[in-house]
Amino acid sequence: MQPARQAMLASLGVCTGSIVRTGRAMALSELNVRYFAPLKRGAKFVVMVRVVQIKGVRMFMEHLIATLPDRKLVLEAMATVVCLNQDYRPTRMFPEMANLLHFFSHPN
C-alpha cells in the first residue's frame, strides 16, 4: 500500500522524496485493515488509494485492493498519515501539500 500511496501523492504534485531530503517525514499513525479474500501468488491486482479528508495534522486515506480482471475486493484499509517536522514531531500539512488541503479539508 505504501508505494500506491506515494504514487497517488506524486500524481497530485507531492514529492515525498523532496520532503525526506529536507529532514521531514510523512508517517502512518494508524492503519486499520479488513481482509475479505486471499490474494494468491501470481494474481493480478490493482491498488486504489484516495484521500478522504485532511483535518489538522492528519490525512485520512482509503485503500482498496481488488483482483484483476474481475475486481473482487481483497482488502480495504483506512490509513491516518501525519506530517513530521525535523524533530519528528507532528506538524500541520507541509506547504507542498497546499493544493491537497484545498480539495480535501472540507467533507462537502
N, C-alpha and C positions, 0 to 999 in steps of 0.2 A: 504494500500500500504506500510505503514511503516514496518510491520512485514515481508512482502515479500522482501523489500529492505535489512533488516537486515539478513534474511536467505540467500539471494544471496551473500552478503558480507562475511558471515560466510563460505559459500561454497568455497569462494576464499581465505580463510585463514585470514580474517579480523574480529577480535573480538571487536564488538562495546562496550561490557561490560568492557573490559580492557582499552579501550580509555577513557571511562567515569570515571573509578577508578583513572585515573591519572589527573583528573580535566579538561580534554579537552572534546570536543564535536564535533559531526557532526550535521549540521543543514540544513534544507531546506531554501534556499534564494529565491526560486521561484518555483512555481508549476502551470503548465498550463494543464487543464483537459478538454477533449472533451467527452461528453456523447453521445452514439449512441442508446442505448436502456435501459429500466429499468432492474434492477436486482431484481427479485421478491423474497419475503420472502421464505426461504426454498430451493431456487435454488442452484444447484451445479455449482461451477465456479472455474476457475483457474486464478491466478495472475502471469503474466510473467514479469520479470524485467531483463534489460540488461544495462550494462554500454556502452554508446555510445561514449563518449570521456572524457578525462581528460585534462584540459588545465589550467595551472597556479594554482589558488586556487579553481577552480570549477571542479566538476564532474557532467557530464550530464547523466541522467539515464532515459530510456524509460520504461513505464509501460503499460501493456495491460491486461485488464480483459475480459475474454470470458466465456460464459456459457459452461457447460458440459452436454451431450457429443458432442453437435453439433458445439462447438467452435464459436458461434455467438458473434461478438465483442460488448461489452457493454461499454467499456471505454478505452480511450487512453490518456496517460499523459506523459509530459516531466518534469522532476524534475531537479533542479540545487541544488546540495549538496555542502556545503562548510565545511572545517575543521576549528575549532575554537580552539585557544590556551587557556591557563588557565585564561586569561583576557577576554575571549570570543571575541577576535579579529580574523578576517580571517587570516589564515596562509596556507602555502603550504601543500600539502597532507602529512599526517603523515608517519613516517618511516615504520610503519606496513603495509602501502599500497604500498610499493615499487614495488611489483610484479604487481599490477594493473597498475601502471604508465608505466611499460614496455609494457604491452599489449594494453593499451587504450589511450596513449598520442598522438599517431600519427593516423591520419584519414585513412591512406593507409594500 
